[in-house]
Amino acid sequence: MASGKGRGENGNTNTNWKVNSLIKKKAADSSSPPRCPPLSCPGSVMSFSSEEGSAELKDPRVVFQSLHSVLDENIAFFRGQGSSEPARRFVAVFSLIQSHARSLEPAIQAFTSVYHVFDFDAATPANGYRSLVKVVLSCLLHIVHKGRYVSSSRRSLFFRASHNVTELESYCSALCQLRALVYFAQRLLTANRHGDLFFLEERGLSEEFVRQYASMHKGCFYGRCMGFQFTPAIRPFLQTISIGLVSFGENYKRHQSGIGVAASSLFTSGKYAMDPELRGFEFERITQNLDVNFWKAFWNITEMEVLASLANITSTTVRVNKALSVPPHSFELPLAADPKLHVTITPPVAHCGPAPVNMRLLSYELKEGQDSEELSSLVKQEGSSLNIDLRSKPRRGPPSKYLLVHFHGGGFVAQTSKSHEPYLKSWAHELDAPILSIDYSLAPEAPFPRALEECFFAYCWALKNCHLLGSTAERVCLAGDSAGGNLCLTVSMRAASYGVRLPDGIMTAYPATLLTATASPSRLLTLIDPLLPLSVLSKCLSAYAGTEPMPQKREEKVNTMSLVRKDTALLLRDFRLGASAWITSLLDNGRGDTVRKSVSEAALNAPQSDPVHLDSGVSGTSFSKKRDSLKSQTCQDLGSHTPFGTSPPGQQGALLRQDSRQQQPEDISFFLTEDLEEGHPDSRLPLVVVPGVEEEAGFIPGPPRSPSPSSSAPQEFPEGFEPLRSDQLADMKLQTSPIVQNPFMSPLLAPDDMLRGLPPLHIVACALDPMLDDSVVFAKRLRAIGQSVSLCVVEDLPHGFLSLSQLSRETKEAANICVQRIREVFHCEAPPRTQRKHRKLERTNHGAGGVAGVEPGEEPGTVTSQPSVEIGA
C-alpha cells in the first residue's frame, strides 16, 4: 500500500528554517491592521463545536502539554511490561507520535503567531493556515483521547490491546502526513508576499504539490481516521459514503445496469465495513485512478427513482414541483441603463448547438401564473413520484415579490436540481418565494462555456417570464453552492456585460473562484479530504475546461434478456460471497484478535529496512518503510486489473522508484501555461515574488532526487523525515490549458472593472474546506475595490454541507445561515445601483443620422448583441 519513511528525530532543528524571522517580520507588520472600506455586511465565523474543545484548539500549548503527558506515562508503563508484542507495539507507536509532536510543536506555534494576517477581518478568523493548524490539533486531540483511554483501561481483563494499538498506528500515520503538509505550508508562507494565500506562479510550489500528492499515501485518512477533523455528527455519514464508494467501485464495470451495480454493491459492502484498512486501500485506489465517468455515475446515485422517491417522502412537501424545458428561442430584454432600448438574448450554442434549457420550478404554495397554460406547455414529464400531497385543494395565491434563481453544485460534471431538492423545498417554504433551479448541461460532454451560457439564458428568461413563475421579480437573488457558486458570479458578470438587469444580490456557499492548479494552504487539505481529493477535483476541472478525454461509453446490448441474466448471475454470486463473509466474520469473533491481523499490525511485523532508534528499551522495534497490506482475495482480484492510467501491480513499485528520474514537470502539471502574457488578468492581481532556489535554505517538497556531489540543491523535507509513500500513483497527467484563466471561468482572475459590476455578495464558506481560500481571497478582493461583500465561515463541516442539511443539527444550522443571507437580499432596501451602460452603447457615437445606441441597419429601440466568452487566455 504505502512505502516511505514516516519519522524523524532531527525534525526540531529544521522545522523553522528561515520561517521564524519571516514570521517575526510579518507579525510586526500586522500589529496595526490595514484600514478597510466599510462593509454593509460584516464577516463572521459560526462554530458548532463544544466550548471545551474549541478552547483546547485555540491554545496549541495546552494540546501539546496534554499529549506529552499522556505519551510519557504510557511509554513508561509499557516499557515495564517486558518484550511482549503488544507492549513493543505500544512503545513504538507512542514514541513515534512523540517524535512527530516535538517536530510539529514549534511550527504550529509559529503559525499561530502569524495566521491572523490572512484573515478577512478581525470578526472572521479563517484562512487556510488556520485550517491546517486546526486539523493538526484535532488529530493530536484524538490521540490524547485514545491515550487516556489506554491509560485507564490497560489493566482491564477486557482491554483489546491489538485494536487500540491499531487505532493509534492509524492516527500516527495521519500525523506523519499532516507533518509533511505543515512543512509545505511553511514553504508557501515563505514564498508568498505578505498577506497572499495563493501561490500564483504557474510552476514552482504549485507544481511540486501536485507531484507530492501523486505519490503520498492517503489511505490512512479514508480508514479508521475518516473525517476525524469534522463534527462527530457527520462522521458516520462519511463512513457510509466511503463504504458505498468502494463497493460501488468494485462493481462499477461488472454490471451493465444501474440497479445491478447498486444491488451488488449492497451485498459486497460487508467486508469494507469490517475492515477499515481494506476500505482505505480501496478508497485511495479509486480516487487516484478512476475517470470522471465513474464519479458522474456515483454522484448521481441519489437521482435513482427509488432513492429520489424516498427523499421526497422525508422532505418538505411543496405544491409546485415542475420540470421545465425552455425552447432555444431568442428574446429581448430592456437595458438597465435605458429601458427604452432592448438587447437580444440568444440561446446557448457552444459545443452542442442550440438546444432546450432544462430547469425546475419549486413553490411551497401555488401562486398566480404557475398553473397557466403557457407554463404547462413547457412542463417536461418525469418518472413516477411517491410525493403525496394530503392537503386540501390549493388556492391560487398572489405572486411573490421575490424570485430565487438557483445553480446546483456537482463539480460541473454531475447532479441536477433533483439531487438538491430536499433543501430547496425547505427554502421554498421558509422564504415563501418560488425557486427556479437550472439543470445546465454537464461536462465533459458540454464543457465551458456551455453551462455559463445556459445559466445566463435561464436567468434572462426568468426575468422576462417571472409572471409564469409566480413572482413579480421585484427582488431577485442568485444562489448556488460549489460549482453553482462559480456560475452565480460569472452569470452576474455576463449580465453586467450585456447591460441587462443584475440580480439584487448573490448568496454563494463554498464557491470555487479559481479553477487553476494553484497551491494555497487550504488546498493542501485535498490530501486528507474524503469529499474533495485533489485527483478527483482535477478530473472535474479538466472536464469543465474541455481537456479531459471523452470517456468511452459502454456498448448497450440489444438482447435485454441476456443483459438481465448476466446481471442476475453476478448479483447472486455477490450475494453468496457477501453472506459467506458475514458468517465467517461472526464465527471469527469468538477467536479473539489473533485470528485476523490488521494492515498496521502486518506493517509492524514486516522486515525493517530502515529502523529508527526510539530509545524505547526494546530492540528491533520500529515502523516499516514498506507498509504491506494483508489484502482479501477480492482485493487481490481487483489488483490484477489495470485501472486507467496505471501500471500492473507488479510494476507499481518500479514506477515509484523511477518517478524521480523519468517524470518531468510537464507530465504531472495541469492547467499550467508556459508564460504569463502581459496584460492578462493575472497581472492585475498582486504579484508574488518567489525567491530563487539558490537563495533559499531548508527543504523543497518534491519527488526523491539523488543530488550530485557538486550540487547544492536544498532538501525536500527536513533531514531524517520523509512522508509515507503510496504504491498507487495518482493519474495526474492532465493537459495544459490556458482557458482556466478566463475570468468567466475563474472569477478571481477577473479585472477590477468586471468585479465592480457585481451586486452585493454573501459568501458562506467552510473552515475545513479545501476551497476556503477561494472564498477568503475573493471576498478580500471585492472589499478592496469597494464592493459590498460579507463572508461567514462555518466550523467543523465538510464541503457540500447543504446536501447534508437533514442529517444533523450542525448542518441544519449552517443551511439556515444560507437562508438568512438570501432573506437579507430579499428584504434589504439598498440604494439604487449605478448600472454601467451596455458596452456597445458606450462605444456608440450619438452622431447625426442615427438613434443613440442603434447600429446601422437595426430597428430603433433594439440592440442586438452577444458579448462573446473569450476561449483563449
N, C-alpha and C positions, 0 to 999 in steps of 0.2 A: 504493500500500500504506500508507505512513505518511507523515505530514507533521508538521512541527514543528521547533522549534529544539532541537538537541541539544548545546548548547555554552554556554560562559560563561566569560569571563576574570575577571569580578568576583566569582566564587563564594567566594573566600577571605574577603572581608570580611563576607559574610553567612551563612556556613555555621554559625557557632557563636553566632548571636544568642541571647542570654539563657540558652542551654543551659550555657555554661561555669560561670556562677555556680551554676546548679542542680546541676550535676554535682559541684562542689566541696562543696555543702551535703550532697548525698546520700552522697558518699564519706566525708565526716566523720561523718555519722550511722551509716554502716555499718562504722566502724573496729572496733567491738566487736559482732559479730553477735548477734542476739537469741537467748536461750536457748530451746530447743525441748524438748518432752517426748520421752523416749527412744523409739526405734523398735525394733520387733522385727526389721526387715529394713532395712539401710541402703540408700542410693541409690548409684548408680554410673553411670559413662559408659564404654562399650565402644567403642574406636576400632579401625578396621581399616585405617587409613592407614599409610604408611611413616613411620618416626620422623623422617626428614629433612623430609618435607612437613609433618608435624604441628608440628615446631619452627618452621618458617617461618610457619605460620599463627598460632602463639601470639605471635609478635612482629611486629606490623604494621610497625614501623620497618625491619626487615630487608627486608620485601617492597617498601616504597616506595623504599628506597635502591637496591635492585637494579633496580627499574623505571626510576627516573630515570637511572641509569647507562646502561641499555640504550637508552632513548629518546634521550638526548643524543648517544650515539655514532652511532646510526642516522640521526638528523636531520642531524648534521654531514656524514656520508658522502653522503647522497642530495642534499643541497643542492649538493654539488660535482659532481653528475652532469649538470648542465645542466638544460634545460627539457623533457626527455622526459616523456611521460605517466606511465610507471611511477614515475619519480623524484618528480614532483609529487604523485602519489597517496600515496607512502610518506611524504613530508614532511607532507602534510596529515593523514594518519591518526595518525602518531606525535605530531604537535603537538597534535591534539585529545585524544588519550589523555592526554598530559601535562597539558593543561588540566583534564580531569576529575580526574586523580590529585591535582593540587595543591589542588583544592577538597575532595576526599574525605579527604585525609590528616588534617587537624585534627579532622574529625567522627569518623573511625574511632578516632583516639587518645582522643577524649573518651569514646566508648562503652566502650572497653576499661578505662577507669578507674572505671566505674560499673556495668557489667552484672552483676558478681558479686552485687549487691544482690538480683537477681531469681532467683537460683538456688534450687533446692530445699534443698540443703545444700552444705557445702564439698566433699563427695565426688561431687556431681552438678552440675558446672558446665555447665548447659544452660538456655537460655531463648531466646525469640525474638530478643532483641538480639544475643546471641552468634551465633545462626544467621545473621542478616543480615550481621554483620561477617565471618563465615567465608565466606559466599557472595561478598562483595565481594573479599576477599583471594584467593579461589580464582580469580575472574575475572582479577585482576591477575597471578597466577602463570601462568596460561595465556598472557597477553600477554607476560610476561617470557620464557617458554619459546619462544614464537614469535619474539620479537625477537632472542633469542640465536641461533636457527636462521637468521634472516635475516642476522645479522652474520657468521656462519661460512660461509654458502653463497652470498652475493650476488654474488661474483665468479666463481662456477662457471658453466660453459657450460650446465649443465642446470638452472640456477636458474629456477623458474617464478614470475616476478615477479607476473603477474596473479593467480595462485592464492593466493600468500602475502599479497598486499595485500588481497585479498577476505576472507581469514580474519581479518586484523587489523581490517578495517572491521566485520565482524560482531561481534567482541568489543568494539569501540569503541561500537557501538550498544547492546550489552548493558550496558556500563559506564555509559552515559548513563542508561538506565532504572533501573539499580541506584542511581545517584546520586539520582534522584528518590525512590526508596524510603527512602534514608537520611535525606533531608530530612523525609519524612513520619514516620519513626521518631523524629526529633527532636521533632516536634510531639507525638507520643504521650508521649514521656518528659517533656515539659514539662507536658502537661495532666493526666497521671495522678498519683494520690497516690503517696507513697513506697512502693515495693515492688509496686505494681499493674501487671499486664501488660495487662489488658483495659480498653478504654475503654467503660465500662458505660453511658454515656449513649446514648440512642436516636437522637439527632441528632448534629450536630457532625462530629467526625472520622470516625466510622464511616460516616456517610452520604457524606462527602466522598471517602473512599477508594473507595467503590462508584462514585461519579461519575468519579473519575480513572481507575479501572480500565476503565470503559466506553469511554474514548477513547484510552487509551495504547496505543502499538504494542507488540505481544508476539511478532510473528513471528520476531524475531531470536533468541529463546530456543528456537524449535522447528526451526531450520535447522541451521546449522553449529555453533551453541553448545548443541545439545540435550544436556541432562544434564551440563554441564561441572562442576557442583557435586558430583556423585556419584562414587563409586568407579569407576575406569576399567573394571572388570569388568562393570559394569551398563550402561554407555553403549551398546554395540552392541544390547542388547536394547531399550533405549528408542528407538533409531533405527529398529529393526524395527517397533516398535509404532507409531511416528509414520507410517512409510511405509504400514503396514497401515491405519491410521486414515484417512488422506487418500484412499487408494484405495477403502476401504470407503465413505467419504462420497460419493465421486464416483459410485459405482454404486448407492447406497442406494435411491433411488426409481426407478431404471430397470429393476429386476428385481423380480419378484413371488415368487420362490422364494429361500430362503436359500442354496442351493447355487449359484444363479445369481449372487448378489451376491458370494459368496466367490470363485468361479472367475474372474469378470470382474475383481475387484479384484486377483487374482494377475497377470493379464495386463497390467493398466494401471499396475502399481506401478513399472515400469522408469523412467519419466520422473521420478518423485519420488525414486527412489534416486540418480539422476544430478544432480538439480537441487535443492540444499538450500534455495535461496531460494524456489523454487516450492513446495517442501514446507512451509516455514514459513508462506508466504502462505495456503495451503490449510488448514493446521492451525489457524491463527488464525481463518479464516472459519468453520470447522466448530465450534470451541469457543465462538465468540462467539454463534452464532445457532441451531444445530440444537436441536431439542427433546429432552425426556428420553426419548422413544420411540427415538430414534436411539441414545442411549447404552445403553439396555437391550439393543438388538439387537447392538451392537458388543461390549459386555462379556460377552454370552452366547455369543460365538463359540466359546469354549473348551468349551462344552457340546454342540457338534455331535458326532454319533455318531462320526465319523471321528477328530476330534481327541481326544475323550474316550477312545476305544479306544487311541490311540497313547500318551496319558498313562498309561493303566493298565498298558501293557506296560513302560514305563520306571520306574514307581513300585513301592513295596514291595507284595508280594503278601500279601493277608490272607485268612484262612479265611472270615470272615463279612463280607459287604457286602450288606446288605438294605435296600431302600427300604420304609418302613412308612407306613401310612395309618391313623391312630388315629381312630376314630369320635367324634363330638362328644357323648359321654355324660357326665353328671355323676358324680362320685365323691367319696369322703370321705377326708380326711387327718386324722391326730391333731394336736392343737395342741401346739406345742413346750413351752409353759408347763405344760400339763396334758394328758398323753397320754390321759386318760380321756375327754376331750371331743374332738369332731371338728368340722371345718369342711368345708362342701361346696364343692368346686371345680366351677364351672360352665364349660361350653365357651365359646369366643370367639363373640361375636355382633356386634361393631362392624362397621358398613358392609355387610358381606356376609351377615350372619346365621350361624346355626350351620353349620359345615362341617368335614370331616375335617382333622386337622392332620398334615402330612407331615413325616417325619423319616427319617434314615438311621442304621443301626447298623453300626459297624465294629469288628472284633475280629481281632487277629492270630491267635489260636488259638481254636478252638471251645470254648466254655465251657458249663457246665450251664445249661440253660434256653433257650439260643439256637437250639436245634433243636426246641423244643417245638411241639406242635400249636397252642397258643394264640397263640404269636408268629407261626407260619406263616399263621394266618388273617388277620393284619394286613399281610402282605407284599404290596407293590404291584409288579406286573410291570413291568419296564423293557425297553428295547431290547436287542438282542444286544450282547454284550461280547466283546472279544478277550483279556480277562484269563484266562490259562490257569494253573491250579494244578497243577504237576507233582509235588507232594509226595504222600506216601502217604495212605491214607485217614485222616482226622483222628480223633483220640481226644478224647472229651469230657473237658475238664479241670474242676477245681473252680471255682466262681465267684470272681471277683476281689473284693478288699476295696474296690476303688476304682471310681469312675464319673466320667467326664468328659462334661459336657454342653456342647456347642459351638454358638455362634451365629455364622454366617458374616457377612462384610462384603459391601459392594457398594453403599454409599450408600443403603440402604433400597429401592433400585429394581431391582437386578439381581443375578444369580448365584444359585446354590443350593449345597447341600452337594457336588454333583458337581464344581463348579469348585474346591473346596478339598480334594478327595480326596487329591491327591498328598502333601501334608504331613500330613494327618490319618492316612493309612495309616502313615506313618513314626512318628507319635506313638503310634499303637496298638501298634506294635512296641516302641518304646523305653520306654513307660510300662507295658506289659503290662496294659492296662486297656481295657475296652470304651468306645467313644466314641459318643455319641448326638448327631448333628448335626441341627439343626432347620431344616427348609425352610419358614420363615414366609412368609406372603403379602406381596407386594411392592407398593409404591406405583408409580404414582399410583392404580391400581385399588383398592388396600387401604391407605389412609393411616393415620396414627396414630389410635387406639391398637391397630389390628388386630394388627400384628406383636408388640407387647408382650403382648397377651392370649394369642396363640398360643404364644409362647415361655414364658410363665408356666404355661399349661396343660400344655405338654410337659414342663417341669421337674417339676411336681407329678405328672404321670403317670409320669415316670421314677422318682420316689421311691416311688410305690406299687407299680410293676411292675418294680422292679430285678431281681427273680428271673428275669424273662423276658430281661433284657439281659445276663445272665452276671455279675451283680455282687450283693454284699450291701449295697452303698452305705454301708459304714462311713465312708468318706471320699468326699465329693462335691465336685467342683471345677467352676466355670463358667469357660469360656474363649471369647474372641471377639476379632475384630480389627475396627478401624474402627467401622462401624455396629454390628457384633456386640458390640464392647466396650461401646457405649452400652446395648445390650439386656442385657448381663450385669449392669450396675449397676442398671438400672431393674427387672429381674426380681427381683433381691435386695431392692430397696426394696419391691416389691409383696409378696414373700414375707413380709417383716417386718410389713407392714400386715395381712396375713391371719393372722399368728401361726403359720404353719407352719414346718417346719424350714428353716433357712438353709443354704446351701452352706458347706462348711468353708473355702473360700477362692475368690478370683477371680483369674484372670490375663487382663488385657486388653492387647492390642497396639494402639498408636496410636489410642486411643479418641476419639470425638467426644463431649465432655461439655457443650458449649454450642452449641446449634443456632440461634444468632441471628447477625444480620449485625453482629457486634461486632468492631471493629478491635483487633488486637494485633500486636506485632512479627512473630511467626511467620506470622500470616495475611497479612502483606504479601507473603510468598513465593508466594501464589497467582498473582501476576503472572507468575512465571517457572517454576512447577512444571508439567511436562508431564502429570502424572497427576492433579493436583487444581487445575485452573484455577478461578478464582472463579466464572466464568459457569456452568461445569458443576456445581460444588458447590452453587451457589444453586438451580439447577434441581432437583437431587436433594432438597435440604432442603425446598423449597417443595412438591415432590410428596409427601414424607412428611407435611408439615403439612396437606396437602389443599387448597392454594391454587393448585397447578399445573393449568391447564386440561387436561381429559382429551384425549389425542391421538386424532384420528380414525383408526380402523382402516381399513386398505386393504381395498376390496371384493374378495372372493375370486371368481374367475371359475369358472363352473360347468364350462365346457369345458376339461378338463385338457389336451388335446392342443394347444389354442390357446395356453395358457399356456406349455407346453413349447416350442412352435415359436417364440414370441416371445423367450423367454429364450435359446434356442439361437442365434437370429439375432443378438441383441445380443452374445452370447458370442463368436461367430465374428468379428463386426466388431471387438470389442475385441482379440481375438487378432491380427487382421490389423494393426490400428493399433499394438499393442504391439510386434509383430515389426518393423514398419517403423521404429518409434522406435529400437529396439535396433540395427538395421542402420545407420540414419543416424548414430547416435552412434559406431559403430565406424568408419565412414568419416570422420567429423569428427575423430577422434582424431589423425589424421596431419596436420591443418592447423594445429595449434597453438592458442593461446588467443585468437587474433584472430577466429576464426570465430564464437564464441558469447560474448557478454558476460553477466556475472552481474548480478543486481539491484543489488548495491552499486556495480559499475562504471558501470552506467547512471545511478545516482544522482549519481555524481561528475561525469558529463558533462552532467547536466541543467542548465537555466538557473538561475543563482544569484539567489534573490530576497532573501537577507539574508546577505551574505558576512561571514565572521569573519576578521579580520586576525590571523594567527598569527605574523606576523613571520618567515615562512618564506623570504623572499627570492624567492618565486615568485609573481608577480601573478596574481590571478584564481583562486586555488586555495582551495576550501572545500567543506564538505559542503552539500548542498542541503537546504532546509527541506522540500521535497516529494520524498520518496523514491519515484520511479516504478519500476515493475516491467516488465520485458520478459516478459510472460506468454505461455505457449504457447497454441496455438489451443484446446486442451482447456480451459485455464484461462479463456480469453475466453468460451468457450461457457458455462462454469459461471457466469461473471459476468453473463451475460444473464438468469439465473434470479433470482428474488426470494426469498431464504430467509425463513423465518418470522420476522416481527418486524423486517425490514429494508426499506430502500428500494431502488429500482433503482439500478444503479451510477452512472448519470448524476446522481442526486440525493444521493449519499452525501456529496460534498463540501459541498453546500449544508446538509445536516443537521449536519455537523460545525461549519460556520460559525454556524449558528443555535442550536447547543446551549446556548451561554451565555445567549441571550436568551429561549428558549422552554422549555427543560427545567426543570421545577420539581422540588424535592426529592421530592415525592410520586411522581413518575414513575419514579424510579430506585431508591428505597429498597425493601428487602424485609425482612419480619419486624420491622417497627418499629411501635411504638404511640405514640399521641399523648402520653399521660401515664402515669407510673408510679403505680399505685394504692398507697395507703397499706396497709401490711401485706402487700404482695406479697413473694414470696421474694427478689426483688432487694433489698428493703430490709434484708435480713439480711446482705447482703454489705457489705464496706467501701465507703462512699460515695466517689465520685470527684468532686472539686471541680474544675470546669472554669473557668478564668479567662475573663472576658468578652473579647469581641473587641477592645473599646476598650482593654483593659489590656495586650494583647499587642503585641509588635513582631515584625517579621520577616515570615514568609510563612504562608499558609493554603492547603494544597493544595485545588484545586477547578478547575472549568472556567474558561476565559478569561472575564474580566469587563472591561468598559470603565468604569473608575472615573470618576465625575464630578469636576469641578474642586474642588467643595466637600467631596468625600468623603475621609475619611482611612482607608479600608479597607486592611488590610495586603496585601502581595503574596502570590501563590500560591506562588512559589518565589523564591529569591534573584535579585536583579536580573541580567539577562543570561543566565539559564538557563531553558530550557523542555524538558521531555522530548519524545521523539518521539511523534507522534500518529498514529493509525490512521484510515484511511477507513472501516474496518469497525467500526461502533459495536456494542458488545455489547448484546444484548437483556436488559436488567436490570429491565424494568418488571414487577415482581412485587407481588402484593397484600400489604397489611399483615395480619398475623395474630398475635394475642396468644397463640396456642396454643403457640408455641415456648418460652414462658416457663413452661410447665407443668413441674414438677420431674420428672415421669415421662418427659419428652422431653428436657429439659436438666438433667441431674443436678447440674450445678454450681450451679444456682439453688435447689436443694432446701434447706429449713431444716435447721439442725443436728440437730434431733431425728430427722429421717428418715435423715440420714447416719450417725448413731450406731448405727443398726440394721444397717449393712453389715458383712459378715465381713471378715477380713484381705484386703487387696487388693495385688496385684502388677501394676505398670504397666510395660510395655516400650514406649518411645517412640523416635522418630527425631529426631535433631538437626536435620535439614533438612526436616522435615515441617511443612507449614502448620498442622497440628493439634498441634504440640508444646506450645504454651502451654496448650491444653486439659488436657494431662496434668500439666504442672508446677503450674498453679494448683489443679487438683483434688487433687493429692497434698498440696500445702501446706494446703489447707482441711481435709482429713482429719487431717493431723498436728496442726493447731491445736486440734481437738476431741478429741484423744487416741486416734484410731483407728489401728489397725495398717496401715501402708502402706509400700510400697517403690517406688522409681522407678529404672529402669535405662534409660539413653539410649544408643542405638547411633549411631555416627557414619557419615556418608557413604552412607547407604542411603535410598531413597525410601519414601514411604508405600506400604504393601502389600507389604513385603518377604517376608511369609510365602508369598505366592503365587509368589514368585521364588526360593524356598529351594533349588531344584535347579539354579539357573543359575550360581552362583558360590560360592566358598569363603566370602566375606563374608556373603552372605545365609544360607548354611547355618549359620554360627556364630551369627548373630542368631536364627535359628529355634531353635537349641539353647538359647539363653538362655530362650526361652519354655518349652521343655520342662523346663528346670531349675526354673523358677518353679512349674510345675504339680507337679513332683515334690516340691518343698518343701511344697506344700499337702497332698499325699497322705501324706507321712511326718512332718510336723510334729505333735508331740504338744502342742498348745496347751491351756491350761486351759479348762475348760468355760465357755462364754459365758453371760452372764445374758440370757436371752431375754425380750424385752418381751412382755407379755401381749397377746392379741388385743384390738383396740381396743373391740370390743363387750363383752368381758369386763371391761375397765377401767371401762366405764360401767354394768355390771350391779350392781344392789344385792343383796347377799346377804341379802335380807329374807325375811320369812315367806312361806310358801306356795309356794316355788319352789326349784329346784336352782340353785346358783350357776352363772351363765353361760348359763342356759337361758331363752330368750324364752318368753312365754306362748304356749301352743298348740303348742310344739315338744316332741319326744321328748327325755327326759334323755340326756345324752351326745352331743348333736349341736347344733352351732351353724351355722345356715345364714347365710352372709354373703358378700357380694361387694363389697368396697370399690371404689367407683367411681373411674374415672380422670377427673379434672376436665378438661373440654374447654376451658373458658374460662381467662382469665388468673388 
